């Protein structure tokens, strides 16, 4: 991979992590407070909502750090090492956890009777996207495993 592409991707990852951090600190609590101001009867959902949302964003941030590390492995031409599989497995676990957070939130909102049609659609979209992303990571991990095996076989021949 070209050095410019890696540097550009790392810059974008850094910017996204910073934006997500700002969201965690400022936006999420403000939106939760607005929800309570508009619907005081839902005040008991404020803290769990903040915790789940910050947890979801933290999953995204850690996954981005793993992608950063994978880019570093690509740059150092050691992407076919066992270390790469560790990062890929962490990303897979984080995608699964984030999807479970969406499922849990959807169930909680449905039980509380506050899952509007738009919230329902967004939750289903998050579940489908999370499931699809998890399957994509599984396929990519398989491709990485095959490429690693091919590299080892080639190294033995040479």
Secondary structure per residue as TSV (DSSP state, phi and psi in degrees):
chain	resnum	aa	ss	phi	psi
A	1	X	-	360.0	140.3
A	2	X	-	-68.1	142.6
A	3	X	H	-57.2	-40.6
A	4	X	H	-62.0	-40.8
A	5	X	H	-64.2	-41.7
A	6	X	H	-65.7	-44.5
A	7	X	H	-63.3	-41.8
A	8	X	H	-63.1	-45.9
A	9	X	H	-62.3	-41.6
A	10	X	H	-65.6	-36.5
A	11	X	H	-64.2	-44.2
A	12	X	H	-64.4	-40.0
A	13	X	H	-62.4	-44.7
A	14	X	H	-61.0	-43.5
A	15	X	H	-64.1	-41.3
A	16	X	H	-66.1	-41.5
A	17	X	H	-61.0	-42.7
A	18	X	H	-64.1	-43.5
A	19	X	H	-63.4	-40.6
A	20	X	H	-65.3	-35.7
A	21	X	H	-64.9	-41.9
A	22	X	H	-61.6	-41.8
A	23	X	I	-61.5	-43.4
A	24	X	I	-62.0	-40.7
A	25	X	I	-82.8	-40.3
A	26	X	I	-110.8	-48.4
A	27	X	I	-72.9	-49.3
A	28	X	H	-59.2	-50.3
A	29	X	H	-61.9	-36.5
A	30	X	H	-66.6	-42.7
A	31	X	H	-65.9	-39.7
A	32	X	H	-63.7	-39.0
A	33	X	H	-67.1	-39.3
A	34	X	H	-62.2	-38.6
A	35	X	H	-61.3	-43.8
A	36	X	H	-67.4	-37.5
A	37	X	H	-64.3	-38.0
A	38	X	H	-79.0	-33.0
A	39	X	-	-136.6	80.3
A	40	X	G	-58.1	-27.2
A	41	X	G	-66.7	-14.6
A	42	X	G	-99.1	13.9
A	43	X	G	-57.0	-31.1
A	44	X	G	-67.8	-14.9
A	45	X	G	-90.4	-7.4
A	46	X	H	-61.9	-55.9
A	47	X	H	-65.5	-47.1
A	48	X	H	-60.0	-36.7
A	49	X	H	-63.7	-42.2
A	50	X	H	-63.9	-45.2
A	51	X	H	-61.9	-46.2
A	52	X	H	-66.2	-42.5
A	53	X	H	-65.7	-44.6
A	54	X	H	-64.3	-38.5
A	55	X	H	-62.1	-42.6
A	56	X	H	-60.5	-48.2
A	57	X	H	-65.0	-33.2
A	58	X	H	-65.6	-38.8
A	59	X	H	-58.3	-45.1
A	60	X	H	-63.0	-43.3
A	61	X	H	-63.8	-44.8
A	62	X	H	-65.9	-38.7
A	63	X	H	-61.8	-39.1
A	64	X	H	-64.9	-37.8
A	65	X	H	-63.2	-40.6
A	66	X	H	-63.0	-41.4
A	67	X	H	-63.5	-38.6
A	68	X	H	-57.0	-47.1
A	69	X	H	-64.1	-39.8
A	70	X	H	-63.2	-39.3
A	71	X	H	-62.6	-37.4
A	72	X	H	-64.5	-38.0
A	73	X	H	-66.1	-38.1
A	74	X	H	-63.0	-46.0
A	75	X	H	-60.2	-38.0
A	76	X	T	-85.4	2.5
A	77	X	T	59.3	36.2
A	78	X	-	-127.8	34.2
A	79	X	T	-67.6	-21.2
A	80	X	T	-89.6	19.6
A	81	X	S	-87.5	166.9
A	82	X	H	-64.7	-26.1
A	83	X	H	-58.6	-38.2
A	84	X	H	-61.6	-39.7
A	85	X	H	-65.6	-33.5
A	86	X	H	-61.7	-47.2
A	87	X	H	-65.7	-39.6
A	88	X	H	-64.5	-41.3
A	89	X	H	-65.0	-37.0
A	90	X	H	-64.5	-44.5
A	91	X	H	-60.0	-43.4
A	92	X	H	-61.0	-44.7
A	93	X	H	-62.9	-39.2
A	94	X	H	-67.7	-39.2
A	95	X	H	-63.1	-43.3
A	96	X	H	-63.9	-43.1
A	97	X	H	-62.9	-44.6
A	98	X	H	-62.1	-39.0
A	99	X	H	-66.4	-40.1
A	100	X	H	-64.7	-35.5
A	101	X	H	-62.5	-39.7
A	102	X	H	-65.5	-44.4
A	103	X	H	-60.4	-46.4
A	104	X	H	-61.9	-40.7
A	105	X	H	-64.8	-42.7
A	106	X	H	-61.7	-44.8
A	107	X	H	-62.8	-44.0
A	108	X	H	-61.2	-45.8
A	109	X	H	-66.2	-37.1
A	110	X	H	-67.1	-41.8
A	111	X	H	-65.2	-38.4
A	112	X	H	-73.4	-12.7
A	113	X	T	77.7	24.0
A	114	X	-	-117.6	14.9
A	115	X	-	-83.0	94.1
A	116	X	-	-68.3	166.7
A	117	X	H	-57.4	-39.1
A	118	X	H	-67.9	-38.9
A	119	X	H	-65.8	-40.4
A	120	X	H	-61.3	-45.8
A	121	X	H	-63.1	-44.4
A	122	X	H	-63.2	-39.5
A	123	X	H	-65.1	-45.6
A	124	X	H	-62.6	-39.3
A	125	X	H	-61.8	-44.6
A	126	X	H	-62.0	-38.7
A	127	X	H	-67.3	-44.1
A	128	X	H	-66.4	-45.6
A	129	X	H	-64.1	-44.1
A	130	X	H	-61.8	-43.1
A	131	X	H	-64.9	-43.5
A	132	X	H	-63.7	-40.9
A	133	X	H	-65.5	-40.0
A	134	X	H	-62.0	-44.5
A	135	X	H	-63.6	-38.8
A	136	X	H	-62.2	-42.6
A	137	X	H	-65.0	-38.2
A	138	X	H	-61.2	-45.0
A	139	X	H	-63.3	-44.9
A	140	X	H	-63.5	-36.1
A	141	X	H	-64.7	-40.6
A	142	X	H	-62.6	-41.5
A	143	X	H	-64.4	-39.9
A	144	X	H	-63.7	-40.2
A	145	X	H	-63.1	-44.4
A	146	X	H	-64.4	-43.2
A	147	X	H	-64.3	-37.8
A	148	X	H	-64.1	-42.0
A	149	X	H	-64.9	-41.9
A	150	X	H	-62.6	-39.2
A	151	X	H	-65.5	-41.9
A	152	X	H	-64.0	-42.6
A	153	X	H	-62.7	-41.8
A	154	X	H	-65.8	-38.8
A	155	X	H	-63.8	-35.5
A	156	X	H	-68.5	-35.8
A	157	X	H	-70.1	-40.8
A	158	X	-	-81.5	360.0
